[in-house]
Amino acid sequence: MFYFEDVVVGEPLETPGRTLTEADIVQYVGLTGEWEPRTTDEVAASLAETKGRVIPDLLPLCMSSGLGWRVPQPPLAVLAFMGFEWKFSLPLRIGDTIRSRSRTAAKRSMKDGGVVVEEREILNQRGEVVQSGRLTLLVAKRPRK
């Protein structure tokens, strides 16, 4: 486990890539109920500004969290997700491959844990930033012996 004391401000972390599939959309929409026509209706999406179906906006953010489990570093001991500021820059489509790049922007110690602010970017297969923002996490301190 990676604790608050292990977090280094400015330290970068990059995940491996993952290709987005039809199954990802089906599972996400089934779980969330987000039946948005631009993601689930080929005809409606072809008439929209996006000129075809796109990946649901929050799916890449959720997947970037999962991609964090595919790095060599031990998992961060997150106690709570405190909030985020997020920007959507470019649409993603089935067949696009995403990866996540992040760095710790700040950390603040508290009694039994600490607040960690992470700046994260989600990139497509061309290296373009498609989403970006800041996540604020409450992270556990190392257990006392």
Buried (B, 14 or more C-beta within 10 A) or exposed (E): EBBBEBBEEEEEBBBEBBEBEEEBBEEBBEEEEBEBEBBBBEEEBEEBEEEEBBBBBBBBBBBBBEBBEEEEEEEBBBBEEEEBEBEBEBBBEBEBBBBBBBBBBBBEEEEEBBBBBBBBBBBBEEEEEBBBBBBBBBBBBEEEE
